[in-house]
Each structure stands twice: as C-alpha cells, then as structure tokens.
Amino acid sequence: MELELYLEILNKCPDNKLSEELGVYDNYIILAKANFDNVFNDLISTKNYVLHKTNSVAGGKQVVVDYVPGTARLIISSWFMYGAYTSDTTEDDLKRQASQYDITISIHTYQEKKMEHTSPARALAYVIKDLSEYLIKEKIPCCFPKSRGDAHSNDRSRVAYFLPESSQ
C-alpha cells in the first residue's frame, strides 16, 4: 500500500481499531534507506524530537529520541533490524530488506510524559504521520513492515511503503 494511502486511513481510523487495522502498537517499525546522521539531525532540528540518550553499540550508532508532545519514544539504529519481520516473513524477504534499508526506527510508548487525552495508539499514530511526512518530503525510500494490522496479517498488499520516483 502506498504510504500516502496508509496515512489517509490512519487519520480516519478510530483509536480502538489502530492496532487491528493498521498495526499501530508498541514497537512499531519503520525501515528507511537514508543516512543515519542526516535523519537524526533533521528530526532533532524540527523541535518535535529531543535526544534522550545515545547507546554505545558495536558496529553502529543508536539514539533514543523522545517525541516532545509525549508518550512516544523512538529508537533510531544505523542498521537493518531483523526484528522487523512478521509471521509470514521469509528468509528471502529479510535478505531483500537488509539490502534495501540502512536504518531502523522503532517507536515505543515508553516515555514517562504522556499526551493528555490521547490514547497510546493515537500518540503513536501522530508520530507515524510526522515521520512519514518527513520521509516523503525528503524523498527517503521506506517500508513499514508491521503496518498490515492484526485483522489483515495475511495480506501483504497492506504493507505501507514509499518509493520516490528516483529510487524506482
């Protein structure tokens, strides 16, 4: 599913259906083909995100970033994270994804500061929308491997992605 369509559905989906219909839950994954430092610096410069901590990781970089309005915490890693698979992901899928994407963004509901009057799923949806708009604006190829939702777990056509014309 093209990312723009996914975002339209995300905006209209009731909070209590976000997980079931669109896979919005803790540990939501975004894979992107981008320079880690550029993405990190761009996100911090928006003032929507603030650095929580930097993790020392052998062979790569990882930062933990808080979403300023609250609830959501992102872990941005400078590598493809094999945890991005779903129940029907094959070894070939993983190899292809590992060759196509450079960074992994995982979104969590760990932050102590919570968005008032906002469900955790909706807070994650706000972050997904914000990150998606950035990825589209910067023409960064990306994939949202868990975006199918529990109700559509066998429908691979519901995996959201963005492939700018220059990368196709």
C-alpha positions in Angstrom: 0.0 0.0 0.0 1.4 3.4 -0.9 2.3 5.4 2.2 0.0 8.3 1.3 -3.0 6.0 1.3 -1.9 4.4 4.6 -1.8 7.9 6.1 -5.3 8.7 4.9 -6.6 5.6 6.5 -4.5 6.2 9.7 -6.1 9.7 10.1 -9.6 8.3 9.8 -9.2 5.2 11.8 -10.8 5.1 15.3 -8.3 4.8 18.1 -9.6 1.4 19.2 -9.0 0.0 15.7 -5.5 1.3 15.0 -3.8 -1.9 16.1 -6.2 -4.3 14.4 -6.5 -2.4 11.1 -3.1 -0.7 10.8 -0.6 -2.4 13.1 -0.2 0.6 15.3 1.2 -0.7 18.6 4.3 -0.6 20.7 7.5 -1.5 18.8 6.2 -0.1 15.5 8.9 -0.4 12.9 10.0 1.8 10.0 12.8 0.8 7.7 14.5 3.5 5.6 17.2 3.9 3.1 18.9 7.0 4.5 21.9 8.4 6.2 21.6 7.9 9.9 23.2 11.2 10.9 21.0 13.2 8.4 17.8 11.7 9.7 18.8 12.1 13.4 19.8 15.8 12.9 16.8 16.6 10.7 14.4 15.2 13.3 16.1 17.0 16.2 16.0 20.3 14.2 12.2 20.1 13.9 11.9 20.6 17.7 9.3 17.8 17.7 12.0 15.4 19.0 14.6 15.6 21.7 17.6 13.4 22.4 17.0 11.1 25.4 20.3 9.2 25.2 22.9 7.7 22.9 23.6 4.0 23.1 27.1 2.5 22.6 26.7 -0.2 20.0 29.5 -2.2 18.4 29.5 -1.6 14.6 26.8 1.1 14.5 25.0 4.1 16.0 21.8 4.2 18.0 20.0 7.0 19.6 16.9 7.2 21.8 14.7 10.2 21.0 11.6 11.4 22.8 8.6 12.9 21.0 8.2 16.3 22.6 4.4 16.2 23.0 4.8 13.0 25.0 4.1 9.2 25.1 6.3 8.1 22.3 10.0 7.2 22.3 11.9 6.4 19.2 15.0 4.2 18.9 16.9 5.0 15.7 19.5 2.5 14.7 22.1 2.7 11.9 21.3 -0.8 10.7 18.5 -3.0 9.4 16.8 -4.6 12.4 15.8 -8.2 11.9 13.0 -7.8 14.4 11.1 -6.1 11.6 9.7 -9.4 10.4 6.1 -10.7 10.7 4.9 -14.2 11.0 5.0 -14.9 7.2 8.3 -13.1 6.5 10.7 -15.4 4.6 14.5 -15.6 4.8 14.4 -14.1 1.2 12.3 -11.2 2.5 14.8 -10.5 5.2 17.7 -10.6 2.8 16.0 -8.2 0.4 15.0 -5.8 3.2 18.5 -5.9 4.6 19.9 -5.0 1.2 17.4 -2.2 0.7 17.3 -0.4 4.0 20.1 1.2 6.1 18.3 2.3 9.2 15.6 1.1 11.5 13.3 3.4 13.6 11.3 1.6 16.3 8.5 3.6 18.0 7.5 2.8 21.6 5.2 4.1 24.3 7.9 4.1 26.9 8.1 7.9 27.6 7.0 8.9 31.1 5.5 12.1 29.9 2.1 11.3 28.4 0.0 13.2 25.9 -3.2 14.2 27.7 -6.5 12.9 26.5 -4.7 10.8 23.8 -4.6 7.0 23.7 -1.2 5.4 23.4 -2.2 4.1 19.9 -3.2 7.6 18.7 0.0 9.1 20.1 2.0 6.5 18.0 -0.2 7.4 15.0 0.8 11.1 15.4 4.5 10.1 15.4 4.0 7.7 12.4 2.3 10.6 10.5 5.0 13.1 11.4 7.9 10.7 10.4 6.1 9.7 7.2 5.6 13.3 6.2 9.4 13.9 6.8 10.3 10.8 4.8 8.1 11.8 1.9 9.3 15.4 1.9 13.0 14.2 1.9 12.2 11.5 -0.7 13.5 8.7 1.5 12.6 5.2 0.5 10.9 3.4 3.4 8.9 0.4 4.4 6.5 -0.1 7.4 6.6 -3.9 7.7 4.1 -4.3 10.5 1.5 -1.9 9.0 -0.9 -4.6 8.0 -2.6 -4.8 11.3 -3.9 -8.0 13.1 -7.0 -8.1 11.0 -5.0 -8.2 7.8 -1.9 -10.2 8.8 -2.0 -12.4 5.7 -2.5 -9.5 3.3 1.0 -8.4 2.1 -0.5 -5.7 -0.1 -1.3 -3.8 3.1 2.4 -3.2 3.9 2.9 0.5 3.6 5.9 1.8 1.7 7.2 4.9 0.0 9.4 4.6 -3.1 10.3 8.0 -4.6 10.4 8.1 -8.4 14.2 8.5 -8.4 14.6 5.2 -6.5 12.3 3.0 -8.5 
